[in-house]
Amino acid sequence: MPFPDFIMAFPAIDVPFSEDVVQTRAIRSDAGLTVFFTFLQDMVLPPHSHGAQWGTVVEGEIEFTIGGETKVYSPGDSYSIPSGVEHGAVIKAGTRVIDVFSEPDRYPIKSG
């Protein structure tokens, strides 16, 4: 099920992937950033690290490698990535996740 229209009306964020690969919508506060991701194509997220992140799979499947441990996450599964821990993922097309980042400026909000 797609995210509802009111969520899709939130602003997008600037990520290093095109909108035909992943759609984003976000809510930012001084305390953090919440992003609604919709992956339209299979993709590989290269290993990287940043501040703390928590997420949950709404639809689809992600194979996450977090701190060297690989696990497949399905709808209803949540993950928590501590600050500075390297992680990467293989994400199937059709996957929707909600991620919350401890860093409010993790991704810039797209203007316009």
VOBA-1610 file (N, C-alpha, C; in pm, whole numbers, padded with zeros to 5 digits, always signed):
BEGIN
Met+00085-00117+00000Met+00000+00000+00000Met+00090+00124+00000Pro+00065+00217-00090Pro+00145+00340-00092Pro+00122+00423+00034Phe+00220+00510+00063Phe+00199+00605+00172Phe+00083+00696+00133Pro+00003+00742+00231Pro-00112+00827+00200Pro-00070+00962+00139Asp-00166+01024+00070Asp-00139+01150+00001Asp-00082+01257+00092Phe-00130+01265+00217Phe-00079+01373+00304Phe+00069+01352+00335Ile+00115+01227+00342Ile+00259+01202+00361Ile+00334+01235+00232Met+00278+01198+00117Met+00344+01226-00010Met+00348+01377-00039Ala+00271+01457+00036Ala+00277+01602+00022Ala+00391+01664+00103Phe+00454+01584+00192Phe+00571+01633+00267Phe+00683+01660+00166Pro+00781+01742+00203Pro+00892+01768+00111Pro+00982+01644+00094Ala+01048+01638-00020Ala+01146+01532-00047Ala+01281+01574+00013Ile+01370+01478+00024Ile+01507+01508+00068Ile+01601+01486-00049Asp+01718+01545-00037Asp+01820+01534-00141Asp+01909+01414-00108Val+01887+01304-00182Val+01968+01182-00166Val+02044+01157-00295Pro+02152+01078-00289Pro+02232+01055-00411Pro+02176+00947-00503Phe+02044+00938-00510Phe+01976+00843-00598Phe+01863+00917-00666Ser+01833+00881-00792Ser+01728+00952-00866Ser+01589+00913-00816Glu+01491+01000-00846Glu+01352+00977-00804Glu+01290+00856-00871Asp+01348+00806-00981Asp+01294+00685-01043Asp+01345+00560-00972Val+01442+00577-00881Val+01493+00466-00799Val+01430+00469-00661Val+01428+00586-00598Val+01373+00598-00463Val+01301+00731-00447Gln+01179+00725-00393Gln+01104+00845-00358Gln+01120+00868-00209Thr+01130+00994-00171Thr+01146+01029-00030Thr+01048+01139+00008Arg+01003+01133+00132Arg+00925+01241+00193Arg+00972+01250+00337Ala+00978+01371+00392Ala+01042+01386+00522Ala+00973+01488+00611Ile+00994+01468+00740Ile+00955+01563+00844Ile+01081+01588+00926Arg+01117+01714+00943Arg+01236+01749+01020Arg+01197+01829+01143Ser+01267+01802+01253Ser+01255+01886+01372Ser+01396+01915+01421Asp+01408+01995+01525Asp+01540+02021+01582Asp+01601+01895+01643Ala+01517+01797+01675Ala+01563+01676+01742Ala+01599+01562+01647Gly+01555+01567+01521Gly+01585+01457+01429Gly+01512+01472+01297Leu+01524+01368+01214Leu+01466+01366+01081Leu+01395+01233+01060Thr+01269+01237+01018Thr+01194+01116+00986Thr+01171+01115+00835Val+01208+01002+00772Val+01198+00992+00626Val+01114+00870+00589Phe+01023+00891+00495Phe+00941+00785+00437Phe+01003+00752+00301Phe+01061+00633+00290Phe+01128+00592+00166Phe+01040+00493+00090Thr+01030+00511-00041Thr+00966+00415-00131Thr+01068+00380-00238Phe+01110+00254-00241Phe+01210+00209-00338Phe+01138+00154-00460Leu+01157+00220-00573Leu+01087+00185-00696Leu+01163+00081-00779Gln+01292+00068-00751Gln+01377-00029-00820Gln+01463-00100-00718Asp+01508-00221-00752Asp+01608-00287-00668Asp+01729-00196-00659Met+01790-00191-00543Met+01911-00109-00530Met+02003-00162-00422Val+02128-00125-00434Val+02229-00157-00334Val+02271-00027-00268Leu+02261-00023-00137Leu+02304+00092-00058Leu+02444+00060-00008Pro+02547+00129-00058Pro+02684+00096-00019Pro+02708+00117+00131Pro+02805+00045+00187Pro+02837+00061+00329Pro+02873+00207+00361His+02822+00255+00474His+02847+00391+00519His+02814+00399+00668Ser+02841+00512+00728Ser+02805+00532+00869Ser+02767+00678+00891His+02695+00701+00999His+02650+00836+01037His+02595+00826+01178Gly+02519+00925+01221Gly+02459+00922+01354Gly+02357+00811+01365Ala+02299+00795+01482Ala+02204+00687+01509Ala+02084+00691+01415Gln+02033+00572+01384Gln+01919+00556+01294Gln+01833+00441+01344Trp+01702+00461+01339Trp+01605+00354+01369Trp+01508+00349+01252Gly+01467+00229+01214Gly+01371+00219+01105Gly+01283+00098+01117Thr+01177+00099+01038Thr+01085-00014+01032Thr+01044-00037+00887Val+01029-00164+00851Val+00986-00200+00716Val+00834-00203+00714Val+00776-00127+00622Val+00631-00122+00607Val+00587-00225+00503Glu+00666-00237+00396Glu+00632-00327+00286Glu+00762-00366+00217Gly+00772-00489+00167Gly+00889-00532+00092Gly+00994-00600+00178Glu+01121-00586+00138Glu+01228-00659+00205Glu+01361-00586+00188Ile+01437-00584+00297Ile+01572-00527+00298Ile+01666-00631+00359Glu+01777-00655+00291Glu+01886-00734+00350Glu+01988-00633+00400Phe+01992-00614+00531Phe+02080-00515+00594Phe+02203-00585+00649Thr+02318-00524+00630Thr+02440-00565+00700Thr+02474-00449+00792Ile+02463-00475+00922Ile+02485-00372+01023Ile+02597-00420+01114Gly+02708-00345+01114Gly+02821-00384+01197Gly+02872-00524+01165Gly+02868-00564+01038Gly+02918-00694+00996Gly+02819-00809+01007Glu+02700-00784+01063Glu+02598-00889+01076Glu+02487-00865+00975Thr+02457-00968+00894Thr+02356-00956+00789Thr+02226-01024+00831Lys+02115-00954+00806Lys+01983-01006+00840Lys+01882-00952+00739Val+01781-01033+00709Val+01674-00989+00619Val+01558-00936+00704Tyr+01513-00816+00668Tyr+01403-00750+00738Tyr+01281-00746+00647Ser+01166-00783+00702Ser+01039-00790+00630Ser+00938-00698+00698Pro+00817-00684+00641Pro+00718-00596+00702Pro+00695-00624+00850Gly+00700-00516+00928Gly+00683-00527+01073Gly+00814-00536+01148Asp+00924-00565+01078Asp+01055-00573+01143Asp+01114-00433+01158Ser+01183-00411+01268Ser+01252-00285+01294Ser+01400-00310+01311Tyr+01479-00207+01289Tyr+01624-00214+01305Tyr+01671-00087+01375Ser+01779-00102+01448Ser+01838+00012+01517Ser+01988+00010+01488Ile+02038+00121+01437Ile+02178+00131+01398Ile+02243+00236+01489Pro+02334+00194+01576Pro+02399+00290+01664Pro+02486+00390+01585Ser+02508+00503+01643Ser+02590+00606+01582Ser+02728+00551+01547Gly+02773+00579+01424Gly+02907+00541+01381Gly+02923+00398+01332Val+02820+00315+01342Val+02830+00175+01299Val+02809+00166+01148Glu+02904+00101+01080Glu+02893+00086+00935Glu+02776-00007+00899His+02703+00032+00795His+02590-00048+00749His+02567-00025+00600Gly+02509-00124+00536Gly+02473-00118+00395Gly+02357-00212+00374Ala+02295-00206+00255Ala+02175-00287+00234Ala+02155-00322+00087Val+02082-00431+00068Val+02028-00467-00063Val+01876-00455-00046Ile+01815-00370-00128Ile+01675-00335-00109Ile+01596-00376-00233Lys+01486-00447-00212Lys+01402-00492-00324Lys+01306-00383-00368Ala+01280-00378-00498Ala+01181-00284-00553Ala+01048-00306-00483Gly+00977-00198-00456Gly+00847-00205-00389Gly+00857-00193-00238Thr+00979-00186-00186Thr+00997-00175-00041Thr+00966-00033+00005Arg+00896-00024+00119Arg+00868+00104+00184Arg+00917+00094+00328Val+00991+00195+00371Val+01040+00199+00508Val+01020+00338+00566Ile+01017+00343+00697Ile+01018+00469+00770Ile+01146+00468+00852Asp+01233+00566+00830Asp+01359+00577+00903Asp+01360+00706+00984Val+01413+00696+01104Val+01429+00813+01191Val+01577+00829+01219Phe+01629+00946+01188Phe+01771+00977+01206Phe+01789+01073+01322Ser+01892+01050+01404Ser+01919+01138+01518Ser+01971+01275+01472Glu+02022+01281+01352Glu+02077+01405+01299Glu+01970+01478+01216Pro+01922+01594+01261Pro+01819+01665+01186Pro+01864+01703+01045Asp+01996+01720+01027Asp+02048+01761+00897Asp+02115+01645+00822Arg+02075+01521+00852Arg+02133+01405+00783Arg+02121+01420+00633Tyr+02006+01462+00585Tyr+01982+01490+00443Tyr+01919+01627+00432Pro+01959+01705+00333Pro+01891+01835+00314Pro+01752+01816+00253Ile+01661+01901+00293Ile+01528+01905+00233Ile+01540+01972+00096Lys+01477+01911-00004Lys+01477+01972-00137Lys+01390+02096-00137Ser+01436+02199-00203Ser+01355+02321-00212Ser+01263+02310-00333Gly+01148+02374-00321Gly+01054+02376-00432Gly+00975+02253-00434
//
